[in-house]
Amino acid sequence: MRIVSGKFRGFKLNSPKNFQIRPTSDRLKESIFSIIESEKYSNCIEGKFFLDLFTGTGSIGLEAFSRGADTVYLLDKNSESIELSKKNIIKLNLGNLLEKQLFLLKTNILNLNNLSLPIFDFIYIDPPYKTNYFNKILDILKKNKNLNSDTLIFLESDKNFNFFHKDFKILTTKNYGLSFLHILKPIYHCL
């Protein structure tokens, strides 16, 4: 597991010892950021706000920071995930940026409404595959006004993903082995 691109390109990250933490593959990670940087969707991550929900190892959020995101929030309720993400932040020599540009929060994702979070340009959601947190999380983000009409949302799921939300549209779905990546945007009227 490594940082794929940006100022920390090639840095190896600490991997989980616990099989319940499922790191995103480098192939899928590269695809997410290629989509972000494509003309079709965004074209730029520099200076943007990025939210990594169910952060696991911190790999996705740290990739965003490596590529120029200004502020990154990494959230997880699992103590081991938070500790592993913190070790990876320190390994990249970024500990001095905690609580300034990198925010590592141990919290149940369903308690997002108790947090004061900014509007995010990009949101990555990768819950355990056998859960169906997607609609609840999107409702909370919408209610808390953490989205704007340009927010790009990435949902990672298994093949049994069954999603419908009246306030969000799936722009595309891509398959990466056992994982599926769904790209969503808020529908303008919901904001």
GIHUDA-V267054 format. One record per backbone hydrogen bond with DSSP energy under -0.5 kcal/mol. NH is the residue of the N-H (numbers start at 0). CO is the residue of the C=O. E is the energy in kcal/mol with one decimal. If there is no record, write none. Layout:
NH_CO_E + NH_CO_E
//
This chain:
2_10_-2.3 + 3_1_-0.5 + 6_65_-2.3 + 8_5_-1.8 + 9_2_-3.1 + 10_7_-2.3 + 12_0_-2.4 + 18_16_-0.5 + 20_17_-1.4 + 21_19_-0.7 + 22_20_-0.8 + 28_24_-2.7 + 29_25_-2.7 + 30_26_-1.8 + 31_27_-2.4 + 32_28_-1.9 + 33_29_-1.9 + 34_30_-2.3 + 35_31_-2.2 + 36_32_-2.1 + 37_34_-1.1 + 41_37_-1.8 + 42_35_-2.1 + 42_37_-0.6 + 43_35_-0.6 + 46_67_-2.7 + 47_44_-2.0 + 49_70_-2.6 + 50_121_-2.4 + 51_72_-3.1 + 52_50_-0.7 + 52_123_-2.9 + 53_74_-1.1 + 54_74_-2.5 + 56_54_-1.2 + 57_54_-2.3 + 61_57_-2.8 + 62_58_-1.8 + 63_59_-2.2 + 64_60_-2.1 + 65_61_-2.5 + 66_62_-1.8 + 67_64_-1.5 + 68_63_-2.5 + 69_47_-1.4 + 70_47_-1.7 + 71_100_-3.0 + 72_49_-2.6 + 73_102_-3.4 + 74_51_-2.5 + 74_72_-0.5 + 75_104_-1.8 + 78_76_-0.5 + 81_77_-2.2 + 82_78_-2.6 + 83_79_-2.5 + 84_80_-2.7 + 85_81_-2.4 + 86_82_-2.3 + 87_83_-2.0 + 88_84_-2.2 + 89_85_-2.5 + 90_86_-2.6 + 91_87_-1.6 + 92_89_-1.9 + 93_88_-2.5 + 96_93_-2.4 + 97_94_-1.3 + 98_101_-2.7 + 99_96_-2.2 + 100_96_-2.5 + 101_96_-2.3 + 102_71_-2.8 + 102_100_-0.5 + 103_101_-0.5 + 104_73_-2.8 + 104_102_-0.6 + 106_75_-1.6 + 106_104_-0.9 + 110_107_-2.7 + 111_108_-1.4 + 113_110_-2.2 + 114_111_-2.2 + 116_114_-0.9 + 119_145_-2.6 + 120_48_-1.9 + 121_48_-1.8 + 122_151_-2.2 + 123_50_-3.0 + 124_153_-3.1 + 125_52_-1.3 + 125_123_-0.5 + 130_127_-1.8 + 136_132_-2.7 + 137_133_-2.6 + 138_134_-2.5 + 139_135_-2.2 + 140_136_-2.7 + 141_137_-2.3 + 142_138_-2.8 + 143_139_-2.6 + 144_141_-1.2 + 145_140_-2.7 + 150_147_-1.5 + 151_120_-2.5 + 152_150_-0.5 + 152_183_-2.6 + 153_122_-3.3 + 154_152_-0.5 + 154_181_-2.7 + 155_124_-2.6 + 156_179_-2.4 + 160_157_-1.1 + 167_164_-1.7 + 168_184_-2.4 + 170_168_-0.6 + 170_182_-3.6 + 171_182_-1.1 + 173_180_-2.7 + 175_178_-3.5 + 178_175_-2.1 + 179_156_-2.7 + 180_173_-3.0 + 181_154_-2.9 + 181_179_-0.5 + 182_171_-2.7 + 183_152_-3.0 + 183_181_-0.6 + 184_168_-1.7 + 185_150_-0.6 + 186_166_-3.0 + 189_186_-2.5 + 190_187_-1.5
//
